[in-house]
Amino acid sequence: MKVCTDSCILGAYAQVNQAQKILDIGTGTGLLSLMAAQRSSAHITAIEIDEQAAQQAKENIYISPWANRIKVKNISLQDFAKENQESYDLILCNPPFYKQSFKSPDEARNVAMHSQELTFAEIIQFCFKFLAAEGFLYILLPPPESSHFNQLALQVGLYRQKQLQIFTKEAGKHIRTIQVFSRLPAAKVPELTLCIRQTDETYTTPFRNLLKDYYLLF
């Protein structure tokens, strides 16, 4: 799986510096775990259902400076929930979401990009059970799925604290939304906006500022 810009935004946007235990659901190449480790002292558990992706994540983490703080497990969230005994200060999730789209001939990509292996309800139930009392869930989804996820989360007692709407460029398409949830209701939910590129296709200043610790070209 390729490293996507929206995943990088999620990794950079998440407030990880105070977390001691972080869970990365569906780590893929290990990107979010590596980004979280770079800005925190947390111990990170990264789970991935696909065997080849999990192996790639292990290889990427092994050659990083943070290998001693990141553990990759080749396991589904459903099976992990049965064995897990930890609570997490922070949960990061870039889940499958293309519920209505055509599937790819590549089965591994189907698992990564479609919700056939992991439902929103399963993610929410897991987070409600294992998120620490003052912990936060950061989740990245397209706008329609983001709204649906929020409705389901509200039903079980996870409340949206803030959200970041991601646009391709100024006056461009709204492609993704990062939502932050916790157990505490929020009186007001800040709705922020991030444009990746300017109309001339160069990166915007807010995008550069957010990713400067990670993007070498900045």
N, C-alpha and C positions, 0 to 999 in steps of 0.2 A: 504494500500500500504506500502511495506517495504521501509525503509530508504536505499537508494542506495549510494554506494561509489562515483559514478560520480556526484550525486547531492551535496554531501558533498564537493567535489572538487570545484564545481561551487560556492557554498556559501562561501567557504574560499578564493577563487581566486578573487571574485568581490571586487573592491575598493569602499567600502561603507562609509568610514570614513568622507568624505566631504559632503555626500548627506543629504539633509533635508527632501525630500519626495521620498519614494521608493514604487514601485509597484511590487508585486509578482504575476505573472500570472500563475494560476494553482497551487496553494500553496500545495495541497495534505494534508499532515500532519502538514504543517506550518513550515517545516524544514528551507527553505531558509529565511523566514521572521525572524525566531528566530536567525539564524546565523547572519543576517544583523543587527538585533537589538543589538546583543552582542558587535559588533564592531563600533557602530555608535550611534548618538543621534537622528536619523531620525524618522519621523512618517511614518509608513508603512501600506499600504493597501494591503491586501492579498485576491485575488479572487479565487473562486473554484466552478465549475459547479456542482460537485457531492455533494448531501446533506449530506451524511454520512461522506465523507471526510472533508467537511467544518466543520461539528460538531466536528470531532476529532481534527481538527486544532484549533478550539476555545478552546477545553478542554486543549490541550497542551500549548497554549499561556496563558490561564488563570492562570495556576500554575507556569508560568515563572516569572522572575523578570521584564520583559519588557511588561507586559500585557497592560499597559496604553499607549503604543506607537504603538500597532499593532491592526488593525481592520480587521476582516475577514468578507467577504461578499459572501454569497452563490448565485453566479450569473455567467452567461456566459460572456466571453469577449465581445461578440456582444451586449448584453444588457447593460453591464457596459459602453460601448462606447457611448450609447445613453444618459446616465445620467451623465457621468463624466464631471466635470468642472475644474479639476486640470491638471497641467503639472508636470512631474516627473523628478527629477535629475538622477534617476537610475531605470531601469526596469530589473527585473530578470525573466527569462523564461526557464523552462525545459518542452518543449511542447510535445504533442503527435507526433509520427513520424513513426511508423511502417506501412507505407502505403501499403507495398506489402506483409506483413507477415500474417500468419493465425491468425484468431481471437480466443480469449479465450472464454470458456463457461461462464465466469464471465463477465457480462455486464459492471459492474463498472470498471473492469480492461480494457475492450475494450475502454471505454471513456477516460481513463487515458493514454493509450498507443497507440491508433490509432488516425489518423488525421481525423476521420469522423465528429467530433464535432467542430474542429477548424483548419482552413487551415493556411499555412504559409502566404498567401497573407493577410488574416485578421489580423494576428499578426503584419505584416509589416505596414499595413495601420494604425492600431491603434497607433503603436509606432511613426510613422511619424507625426501623428496628436498631440500626447500628450507627446512626449519626449521634455524636456526643450531644449533651444537653445544650451546649452553646456552639455546636458545630455548624458548618455550612456545606451545602451541596451546590457545586457549579456545574451547569449542564448547557450544552450547545446544541441547538436545534434550528431548523428552518422556521419561519414565522407561524405557519398554520399548526405544525406539530408542537411548537412552543406554547401556543395558546391551549391546545388540548392537554399537554402535560401539566400546565398550571391548574387546570380544572380538576384533574385527577389528584394532584398533590394536595389541593385544598380540602378535598373530601376526607383525607386521612390525617390531616393536621400538620402538613408542611406548608409553610407560607413564604411567598415570594418577597424578598427583601429589596431587590433592585434588578434591573435588567439593562443590557447593553445591546442596542440594535446595530447590526453591522451592514453597511452598504458598500457596494462595489466601488462607487465613487460619488462625488458630490452630484446630487440630483439623479443618482443611479438607482439600481435595484436593491431592495432590502433582501439580503440573502440568508442571514442567520441572526439568531438572537441568543445571547448568553443570559441565562436566568440564575439568580442566586436564591437559594431557599434555606430556611432554618425552622426551628420549632416555634419561634416566637412571632406572633402577628405583627405586621408593620403598619404603622399609622398612615404612612405614605410611601409609595414605591417609586424611587427615582428612575426615570427612563432616560438613559443616556444614548447618544448616537456616535458611531465611529464610521467615518468614510475611509476606505483603504487608499483610494487614489483621487487625485484632483482631476479636473476636466481635461487637463493636458496629459493625463496618464502617469504623472509622477506621483510618488507617495505623499500623502498628506503629512503635515507636521505632527498631529496627534498620533497617527499610526507609527511614524518614525520614533516618537518619544516612547511609545508603549513597547516597541520591539527592539529598541537600541541595545539592550543587554544581550540580545540573541542573534540579530541579523548582522553579519560581519560587514555587509556593504554600507551599513549606517555608521 
